[in-house]
Structures are given as C-alpha cells and as structure tokens.
Amino acid sequence: MSLQVSVVMLGVEDIDRAKKFYVDGMGAELEQDQPGFVLCRLGGATKLALYRWEAVAGDAGVKAEGSGFRRFSLHYIADTREEVDEVFAAAVAAGATVLKPAEAAQWGGYSGTFSDPDGHLWKAATNA
C-alpha cells in the first residue's frame, strides 16, 4: 500500500457559500451537489468534499466546538510568482480573507496565506 490523499473533506458553516467559493470563485469542477454535501474535482484525481461542520464532527464522534488553527492548512504550489498572485486575486474575489499577503519568503520563494469563508487556511507559494 502507498499513502495517498484521494479526498480532502472540509467542514463548513454554509454549504452554498462554500460551493460558490470553491466552484464559482476558485474553479473547482462540481461532481455532486446534494443537500448537505458537495463533491468537487480539484485537478487530477484529488477531490474536495464539503459537509456541514456539525455533520463532520458527528460523523467523527467529536465535538463541533472549537476555533483557531485546526492543525492543518491546504497548499497551492504554483510555478511562478504571477500564478501565486492570480490565485490570491481569484480567492479574494470569491470571498477569501488575506491573512498574510504574498511576498518574497525568507526561504527564497514567494508565498502568502488566505482563508476561505469558513476559516480554512490556504497557502499559495512558489519556489521561483
């Protein structure tokens, strides 16, 4: 067996708002759209599932309460600095909040961080 990520599932407050952000704003391809559940293709074989936050917690058997850093972030690795800027522009137009503007990074690349409307962290970065 080889470790892989097939689906990233996000707990969201508002399914319609999240669908609008990811499909209309960020260009994810809608595969399934059901009450309380949306499945999108992100490119290649990776998929993004959107569920209501409380449903995700219930399914996992944990409490839904909590805020702040949730121990993970999603990363978009771009080929160029211009592509990073394009990702940021699309995200902001779709309703993202810029947390750290894209800028030259101490490690020699270029990166920044934004959050989707539910607070999930996204880093867009390039080594170029």
PyMOL commands that set and color helices and strands:
alter all, ss='L'
color gray80, all
select helices_A, chain A and resi 15-25+53-60+81-94
alter helices_A, ss='H'
color red, helices_A
select strands_A, chain A and resi 7-12+29-34+37-43+46-52+74-77+97-104+110-115+121-126
alter strands_A, ss='S'
color yellow, strands_A
deselect
rebuild
show_as cartoon
